[in-house]
Every structure is written in structure tokens, then in C-alpha cells.
Amino acid sequence: MSLVLSTVLIALFVVMPGAFLDHFVSSGKMSRARAPTPVVTDVAIYVALSIPVHLATIAVLQVAGAFRSQQINFELFARLIAGEFGERGADLTALGDLLAGDRAAIAAYLASTAVVALLLGWSIQYILLRVPRLGRLLPFRNHWFNTFFLPGWRRVTACRAFVLTTTEAWGGPLLYSGVVEDFRADATGELTELRLKNPLRSPLTNRPGVEAGPSRGERVWTPLDQELLILRGTDVRNISVSYQRAWQPLAILARQTVIMKSGDKVVVDLARDRRWRHRVWRVFGPPNAVHVKVKSTDYGITAEEVREDKVHITLHRVAGGAVPVEVIGLRRTILDGMSENTGNLFFWAERMLLRLLTRWVERRVTVWGTDP
């Protein structure tokens, strides 16, 4: 009886809060960030993580005025966890009185630890994915996670893999291509499973006995009817990847209007704009994109990249005289495919805010002469 009771108390108070925290930190694809570990290691991690959960829960309850340490017999609780029963250990009668008298408070405390673990786990996950340097400090890191989802702990929208397999057809091995949806790896770091979304297939040879190469034209990829292709790690010879980045506007940092004639080459200093000098806009950092537009469709604009807050533009195909040309300095961000399926409320709020900012920016960029 005493052993069962100690086991239940350890599971409820020592292991469960840490398990909740680990689950919420590793929700979604973040669960692949840590290499698989033995059960004993997992339990040790849960026990270590339960300590900050209890401390945070007690701090929150104390601030709310719902916790008084004088009401808790910590010595009795410690003896119960250690399994010390008998004359010199914990008194089962005292334990029964404690559980019967404070069962509602104990249940409320356990529920509070779950809520605190949820919020704390989401906060840690958000910080890890938004502050790359902290992500590198994660223990038991899985290098495949960074290869497919966060290369160098930098945002990417999607990762497309080109996989050469051991499966042969049409006189040679088959190549598969698709967006990496998920993967599995064992405790040694070996890839055991790779899942490709919207897969394409191409034989390494165009016809039996003839190798396909650049001199024989562009490779032909055949879309598969299935939405998801699962490849075993033992069937993979090698993998090459390419990263897709989709951008969306975040803020308008500067707008400058210059008068240009056909063939003019003008350097526009975005830093002269009063908005860019304002400290509020400094939060977004310097412009990393530029939008150049001219009122008439008879003109063409060539814009070079932004260099030191300056953009070099050239006007061509002019049908008349001088025209006003507007240069808009934008701050843009990458659409992050990593945080789409984490279930993290903070990422959901971030996406909603980015959508509002994007619509706000796009309305003012597409309408000529509108000043935000």
C-alpha cells in the first residue's frame, strides 16, 4: 500500500508537471528537435522540469493570494514521496486527514500546475524559435530537425528534398522530390523515415541503359496521385535539399518621391524620411525590401537592391516628360512554416498580427500617393 501510494504521489507531483512542460515545449514539429532518448532519461528530464513548474505555480498562487505555505506540511510530503512510513516516517492517518480535508485544494493545485506548464512551455517554445542563439543550446539536438525545418536556426517557409532511392525502375534508381512534411530518426541519429508532401518521381535514366543528364534536356518529373510519400531510411541513398522562402510585408519604414526623366539614374536616401528617423520605426530594423512605382503605365522602372538605406533606380521607356516616382522602403519577414502546426497560442496571435500588418501595408503600397 505504501509503495503504491508513493508511486502515485511521485507521478502526480514530480513527473506529471515536467511531462506537461516538455510536451508543450515540444509540440508540433518541435518534437523532432530532440533526438530520441531512453525512458529513464525522459523521466529524469520530467523530474528536472517539474521543479520550475512548481516554483512558478507557487509564485502565481502567492501573487493571487490563494497559497499560504503555513498550510502545507512539507516534511510530511517529503516523507511520503520518499516512501518513509511507520513510526519515524509519515503517518498514514495524518495523510488521510490531509487528503480528505484539502482534496479540493490539492486538485486545484494540480490543475494550476498544468495551466502554468502550458503557458511556460509555449513561452519557451516561442523564444527558442524566435531567438536562434538560444535554440543552439538545446540538449540532445537532432541534426535532421535543423536540416529540414530550421537550417542554422533560421526561418524557412518550406524544405524541398530530392531523394535518390535504392528502388530501381526503367533501368536505374528512382528519384523522388517533395516538400518535407515530417521525419523520424533513431537514438543514434540515423534517419529511419522521411515523409514527402505532394511527391514527384523521376527515373535516373530516360530510357533503359541511357543515363539522363543536363545534355539530354530538363528532367521530367511525374506527379504521384498520393498526397504523402513515406520513404524508409534504408531505401534512401542520398538527399539534397533546397529551401523555399516566401516573404510578406511587415511595415512601411520610409517613402520618398523623386522627379525623373527618361534614362535618369537616381540614388534615393531612405534614411532622410522622417518616419525612418522616428524611434518607433527603429524597432523593426532597417528596410530590407523596396517597392518602386510610377503613376503612369507608360514607364518602366529598374530598381537595384537597397544598400545602406539607399536604393538605386533607373527610369526607362518614357513616353513623355518628367514624372514623379515613389520609392517605398519596406520591412518584410519570412512566412514561417515551422510554427504553423505547433498549436501554440503565441504563434497564432503572431500570425494574426502579421496578417493585419500585411493588409495595412499592401493597401498603402498599391494606392498611388496614399500616405500611411
Backbone torsions as a table, in degrees:
resi	resn	phi	psi	omega
1	MET	NA	-45.4	-178.6
2	SER	-65.0	-37.0	179.9
3	LEU	-67.5	-42.4	179.1
4	VAL	-64.0	-42.3	179.9
5	LEU	-63.4	-43.6	177.6
6	SER	-63.0	-39.4	179.5
7	THR	-63.6	-42.9	179.0
8	VAL	-63.8	-42.7	-179.4
9	LEU	-66.1	-39.6	177.9
10	ILE	-63.2	-42.4	-179.4
11	ALA	-64.4	-39.9	-175.9
12	LEU	-76.3	-42.4	-170.7
13	PHE	-103.0	-24.0	-174.0
14	VAL	-105.9	-41.9	-173.9
15	VAL	-94.2	-45.0	-171.9
16	MET	-61.0	-46.3	178.7
17	PRO	-59.6	-40.7	177.8
18	GLY	-67.4	-35.7	177.8
19	ALA	-65.5	-40.2	176.0
20	PHE	-61.1	-45.8	-179.1
21	LEU	-62.0	-45.3	179.3
22	ASP	-62.8	-38.0	-179.4
23	HIS	-65.7	-43.5	-177.4
24	PHE	-74.1	-31.6	174.1
25	VAL	-66.5	-36.3	-173.5
26	SER	-103.3	23.5	-179.5
27	SER	-69.3	154.1	-179.7
28	GLY	67.9	-144.7	-178.9
29	LYS	-71.3	-13.2	176.6
30	MET	-63.8	-17.6	177.5
31	SER	-65.1	-18.7	178.7
32	ARG	-88.5	-6.9	-176.2
33	ALA	-68.8	-26.2	-179.4
34	ARG	-105.9	132.0	178.9
35	ALA	-63.7	149.0	178.6
36	PRO	-57.9	138.2	-178.9
37	THR	-126.4	157.9	177.9
38	PRO	-62.9	162.5	-178.1
39	VAL	-61.8	-39.0	-179.5
40	VAL	-61.5	-41.2	177.9
41	THR	-65.3	-39.5	178.3
42	ASP	-61.7	-43.5	179.7
43	VAL	-64.1	-40.8	177.9
44	ALA	-62.4	-38.0	177.3
45	ILE	-65.4	-42.3	179.5
46	TYR	-61.5	-43.4	180.0
47	VAL	-62.5	-42.2	179.7
48	ALA	-66.6	-38.1	-178.5
49	LEU	-75.3	-22.3	-179.8
50	SER	-68.5	-25.6	-178.6
51	ILE	-62.8	-53.1	177.8
52	PRO	-63.5	-29.0	178.2
53	VAL	-65.6	-45.4	178.6
54	HIS	-64.4	-42.5	-179.7
55	LEU	-63.4	-42.9	179.1
56	ALA	-66.7	-39.0	178.9
57	THR	-64.0	-45.4	179.4
58	ILE	-62.4	-40.5	179.3
59	ALA	-63.2	-43.2	179.6
60	VAL	-64.5	-43.9	-179.3
61	LEU	-67.0	-35.6	177.3
62	GLN	-66.0	-41.5	177.4
63	VAL	-63.1	-36.3	179.4
64	ALA	-79.6	-5.6	180.0
65	GLY	74.5	21.4	-177.8
66	ALA	-107.4	10.4	-177.6
67	PHE	-139.5	130.6	174.7
68	ARG	-130.8	118.4	-176.0
69	SER	-63.2	-21.3	-179.1
70	GLN	-69.4	-18.2	-178.9
71	GLN	-82.5	-9.8	-174.6
72	ILE	-108.0	130.0	174.3
73	ASN	-90.3	89.7	-175.7
74	PHE	-65.4	-33.2	179.0
75	GLU	-65.4	-42.1	176.9
76	LEU	-62.7	-42.9	-179.6
77	PHE	-63.7	-42.8	179.4
78	ALA	-62.3	-40.4	179.2
79	ARG	-68.0	-34.4	177.1
80	LEU	-65.4	-43.5	179.5
81	ILE	-64.3	-39.0	-179.2
82	ALA	-77.2	-9.2	179.6
83	GLY	77.7	24.9	-179.8
84	GLU	-92.4	104.2	178.8
85	PHE	-119.9	162.5	178.7
86	GLY	118.6	-161.2	-176.5
87	GLU	-65.3	-41.6	-178.5
88	ARG	-94.3	-4.5	-177.9
89	GLY	-106.1	-149.1	-177.8
90	ALA	-76.0	144.4	-179.7
91	ASP	-93.0	119.7	-179.2
92	LEU	-63.4	-32.1	178.1
93	THR	-65.7	-43.3	177.4
94	ALA	-63.7	-36.6	178.5
95	LEU	-65.4	-42.5	178.9
96	GLY	-61.6	-41.9	177.4
97	ASP	-63.8	-39.7	-179.6
98	LEU	-63.8	-46.7	-178.1
99	LEU	-68.4	-37.6	-178.3
100	ALA	-72.7	-38.9	-176.9
101	GLY	-78.5	-29.1	-174.6
102	ASP	-121.7	29.2	-176.6
103	ARG	-63.6	-36.5	178.7
104	ALA	-67.6	-41.5	179.9
105	ALA	-67.2	-38.7	179.4
106	ILE	-65.7	-43.5	178.2
107	ALA	-63.4	-40.2	178.7
108	ALA	-65.7	-36.4	179.1
109	TYR	-67.1	-43.0	178.2
110	LEU	-62.7	-39.8	176.8
111	ALA	-64.8	-36.1	178.2
112	SER	-65.8	-38.5	177.5
113	THR	-63.2	-36.3	178.4
114	ALA	-66.0	-42.4	179.3
115	VAL	-66.3	-43.3	179.0
116	VAL	-64.2	-40.6	177.5
117	ALA	-62.3	-37.4	177.5
118	LEU	-62.0	-53.4	-177.3
119	LEU	-66.9	-40.4	179.4
120	LEU	-66.7	-40.5	179.1
121	GLY	-65.7	-43.4	177.2
122	TRP	-63.6	-38.8	179.5
123	SER	-64.2	-45.0	179.9
124	ILE	-63.9	-42.5	179.3
125	GLN	-62.1	-43.7	-180.0
126	TYR	-62.3	-43.9	-179.1
127	ILE	-66.0	-41.0	-178.9
128	LEU	-62.1	-40.2	-177.5
129	LEU	-81.7	-17.7	-179.0
130	ARG	-104.7	-12.5	176.0
131	VAL	-120.8	93.2	-172.1
132	PRO	-56.2	-36.1	-175.8
133	ARG	-64.2	-33.7	178.9
134	LEU	-71.5	-32.3	179.4
135	GLY	-61.9	-30.6	-179.8
136	ARG	-70.0	-14.3	-178.4
137	LEU	-87.8	-3.3	-178.9
138	LEU	-62.0	134.0	175.4
139	PRO	-77.8	159.3	177.6
140	PHE	55.5	40.5	-175.6
141	ARG	-68.9	145.9	178.6
142	ASN	-105.0	116.6	-175.3
143	HIS	-67.9	-24.5	177.7
144	TRP	-67.2	-32.6	177.9
145	PHE	-60.0	-46.8	179.1
146	ASN	-68.8	-33.7	179.9
147	THR	-64.2	-42.2	-173.5
148	PHE	-92.0	-36.0	-168.9
149	PHE	-114.2	-37.5	-176.8
150	LEU	-137.5	72.7	-179.7
151	PRO	-63.5	120.2	-177.4
152	GLY	63.1	23.6	-176.3
153	TRP	55.6	37.4	175.5
154	ARG	-115.3	148.0	-176.9
155	ARG	-67.3	139.7	168.5
156	VAL	-138.7	152.0	179.5
157	THR	-78.6	-40.1	179.2
158	ALA	-160.0	159.2	176.5
159	CYS	-120.2	122.2	176.9
160	ARG	-101.7	126.5	-178.4
161	ALA	-106.9	141.2	173.5
162	PHE	-115.3	113.5	-169.0
163	VAL	-115.2	123.4	171.5
164	LEU	-93.4	122.0	-174.1
165	THR	-107.3	170.0	176.1
166	THR	-84.9	-9.4	178.5
167	THR	-70.8	131.5	-176.9
168	GLU	-115.2	142.7	175.6
169	ALA	-161.1	151.2	-179.4
170	TRP	55.4	37.7	173.6
171	GLY	83.6	12.2	180.0
172	GLY	-171.9	174.2	179.4
173	PRO	-68.7	160.2	-178.4
174	LEU	-99.6	143.8	172.6
175	LEU	-105.5	137.9	175.2
176	TYR	-123.3	146.4	177.7
177	SER	-136.9	145.0	178.6
178	GLY	177.8	166.9	176.7
179	VAL	-77.8	129.8	-178.4
180	VAL	-69.1	115.9	178.6
181	GLU	-91.5	-39.8	-179.1
182	ASP	-167.4	171.5	178.4
183	PHE	-154.2	167.0	173.9
184	ARG	-134.1	144.0	176.9
185	ALA	-138.5	153.1	179.8
186	ASP	-91.5	-176.2	-175.8
187	ALA	-66.3	-22.4	179.5
188	THR	-86.4	-4.3	-179.7
189	GLY	92.9	2.6	179.3
190	GLU	-78.7	138.8	178.3
191	LEU	-72.6	122.9	-179.5
192	THR	-106.4	-21.7	-178.1
193	GLU	-157.2	140.2	178.1
194	LEU	-133.3	129.1	-178.1
195	ARG	-113.8	123.7	-177.4
196	LEU	-112.2	131.4	178.8
197	LYS	-94.5	140.4	-177.5
198	ASN	50.0	62.0	-172.4
199	PRO	-73.2	151.9	173.1
200	LEU	-122.7	152.0	-178.8
201	ARG	-130.5	143.1	177.3
202	SER	-150.4	130.9	175.9
203	PRO	-72.8	150.0	178.0
204	LEU	-68.7	-18.7	177.4
205	THR	-118.6	144.3	175.9
206	ASN	-73.1	-33.9	176.3
207	ARG	-152.5	159.2	-175.2
208	PRO	-52.6	128.9	176.0
209	GLY	84.6	-4.3	-178.5
210	VAL	-121.1	120.9	-178.3
211	GLU	-80.7	136.3	177.8
212	ALA	-81.2	141.5	-179.8
213	GLY	-155.9	177.8	-179.2
214	PRO	-58.5	-31.5	-177.7
215	SER	-72.0	-13.5	-177.8
216	ARG	-104.0	17.8	176.1
217	GLY	97.3	177.9	-177.7
218	GLU	-72.1	141.8	-179.2
219	ARG	-66.3	140.9	-179.6
220	VAL	-98.2	122.3	178.3
221	TRP	-105.7	133.6	179.5
222	THR	-105.1	117.8	177.3
223	PRO	-66.0	139.2	176.1
224	LEU	-89.2	153.4	-179.5
225	ASP	-70.9	-27.4	-177.8
226	GLN	-77.4	147.6	179.6
227	GLU	-82.4	-23.7	-175.7
228	LEU	-136.6	131.0	177.3
229	LEU	-114.5	127.1	-179.8
230	ILE	-108.8	117.4	179.4
231	LEU	-107.6	133.1	174.4
232	ARG	-76.1	147.4	-179.7
233	GLY	-61.4	-31.1	179.7
234	THR	-71.5	-16.4	179.4
235	ASP	-93.4	-0.7	-176.3
236	VAL	-99.6	125.1	175.4
237	ARG	-87.0	-53.7	176.1
238	ASN	-153.6	162.8	-176.2
239	ILE	-134.0	134.0	168.2
240	SER	-121.8	145.3	-174.5
241	VAL	-128.6	153.4	170.6
242	SER	-135.7	146.1	-174.7
243	TYR	-107.5	136.0	179.2
244	GLN	-104.6	132.5	-179.2
245	ARG	-126.1	119.4	175.1
246	ALA	-108.4	133.2	-174.1
247	TRP	-109.2	151.7	172.2
248	GLN	-138.4	143.0	-178.8
249	PRO	-67.8	142.2	-177.3
250	LEU	-112.7	-40.0	-177.2
251	ALA	-160.2	149.9	171.4
252	ILE	-93.5	116.2	-175.7
253	LEU	-98.7	-23.7	-177.4
254	ALA	-161.8	150.2	174.0
255	ARG	-140.2	130.1	177.6
256	GLN	-133.2	138.4	176.9
257	THR	-116.8	127.7	180.0
258	VAL	-126.6	152.5	176.8
259	ILE	-96.2	124.5	-175.7
260	MET	-130.2	153.5	173.5
261	LYS	-114.6	171.4	-179.0
262	SER	-60.1	131.0	178.1
263	GLY	84.4	-2.2	179.4
264	ASP	-68.4	146.4	171.6
265	LYS	-123.1	117.3	-172.5
266	VAL	-124.4	141.6	173.5
267	VAL	-106.2	119.1	-178.5
268	VAL	-103.6	126.2	179.3
269	ASP	-93.7	103.9	-178.3
270	LEU	-69.2	-24.3	-177.6
271	ALA	-68.4	-13.6	179.0
272	ARG	-76.8	-15.3	-178.1
273	ASP	-67.4	139.8	-176.9
274	ARG	-65.6	-30.4	178.6
275	ARG	-67.3	-40.0	-178.3
276	TRP	-67.7	-30.4	178.7
277	ARG	-77.4	-17.0	-178.2
278	HIS	-72.5	138.3	-174.4
279	ARG	-66.5	-24.7	179.5
280	VAL	-62.2	-42.1	-178.7
281	TRP	-73.4	-17.6	178.6
282	ARG	-65.4	-19.2	178.3
283	VAL	-60.4	-34.8	-177.4
284	PHE	-78.9	-14.6	-175.7
285	GLY	87.5	-177.5	-178.1
286	PRO	-72.1	159.6	176.5
287	PRO	-61.8	137.7	176.0
288	ASN	-120.8	12.8	175.8
289	ALA	-155.1	157.9	-178.8
290	VAL	-137.3	142.1	175.6
291	HIS	-123.7	119.1	-178.1
292	VAL	-114.9	131.5	-179.4
293	LYS	-143.2	151.7	177.8
294	VAL	-126.5	146.8	-171.3
295	LYS	-65.8	-39.5	-176.3
296	SER	-91.6	147.5	177.4
297	THR	-81.5	-4.5	-179.9
298	ASP	-80.6	-1.1	-176.0
299	TYR	-114.9	150.7	175.1
300	GLY	-120.6	145.2	-177.3
301	ILE	-122.7	134.1	170.9
302	THR	-115.5	120.1	-178.1
303	ALA	-118.3	129.5	175.5
304	GLU	-88.8	175.6	-176.9
305	GLU	-69.2	158.8	178.2
306	VAL	-75.1	128.3	178.5
307	ARG	-129.1	115.5	179.7
308	GLU	54.4	49.4	177.8
309	ASP	63.8	19.7	178.1
310	LYS	-125.4	143.2	-179.7
311	VAL	-123.4	135.0	179.4
312	HIS	-99.0	121.0	-177.8
313	ILE	-125.8	152.6	179.0
314	THR	-133.1	135.0	178.9
315	LEU	-102.7	133.3	178.7
316	HIS	-144.5	172.9	-178.2
317	ARG	55.2	50.0	-179.3
318	VAL	-87.8	139.0	179.3
319	ALA	-104.8	-10.5	-178.1
320	GLY	-141.1	-143.0	-178.0
321	GLY	-89.4	-149.3	-177.7
322	ALA	-70.1	145.4	-178.5
323	VAL	-136.0	152.3	174.6
324	PRO	-78.2	135.4	178.0
325	VAL	-121.6	127.9	-178.3
326	GLU	-103.5	132.0	178.3
327	VAL	-114.1	124.3	-176.5
328	ILE	-117.2	120.4	176.2
329	GLY	-89.7	122.5	-175.1
330	LEU	-114.5	152.7	166.3
331	ARG	-109.9	122.4	-177.6
332	ARG	-120.6	162.2	-179.5
333	THR	-135.4	158.2	-179.1
334	ILE	-83.2	135.2	171.3
335	LEU	-66.7	118.8	-172.2
336	ASP	-91.2	113.8	177.2
337	GLY	-80.7	-13.6	-176.8
338	MET	-71.2	-40.8	-172.5
339	SER	-90.4	6.2	-175.2
340	GLU	-68.7	-34.7	-172.7
341	ASN	-117.4	23.7	-179.8
342	THR	-78.8	-21.9	-175.0
343	GLY	75.5	9.4	-177.6
344	ASN	-79.0	124.0	-178.5
345	LEU	-63.2	-31.4	179.9
346	PHE	-66.2	-39.7	177.4
347	PHE	-68.4	-36.2	177.5
348	TRP	-63.4	-45.1	178.4
349	ALA	-63.5	-37.2	177.9
350	GLU	-64.1	-42.8	179.7
351	ARG	-64.9	-40.4	178.2
352	MET	-63.1	-42.4	178.8
353	LEU	-64.8	-41.2	179.1
354	LEU	-64.9	-36.8	177.7
355	ARG	-64.6	-42.1	178.0
356	LEU	-64.1	-44.1	178.4
357	LEU	-63.5	-40.3	-179.7
358	THR	-62.6	-46.3	179.2
359	ARG	-63.7	-39.4	179.7
360	TRP	-62.9	-41.9	-179.6
361	VAL	-70.0	-45.8	-175.7
362	GLU	-63.2	-36.7	178.6
363	ARG	-63.6	-35.4	-176.0
364	ARG	-88.5	-16.0	176.1
365	VAL	-84.9	-36.7	-174.7
366	THR	-81.6	-19.7	-179.5
367	VAL	-94.6	124.2	-176.4
368	TRP	-67.8	132.1	172.1
369	GLY	78.7	1.3	-179.1
370	THR	-80.5	128.7	-178.1
371	ASP	-103.9	119.8	-177.3
372	PRO	-68.9	NA	NA
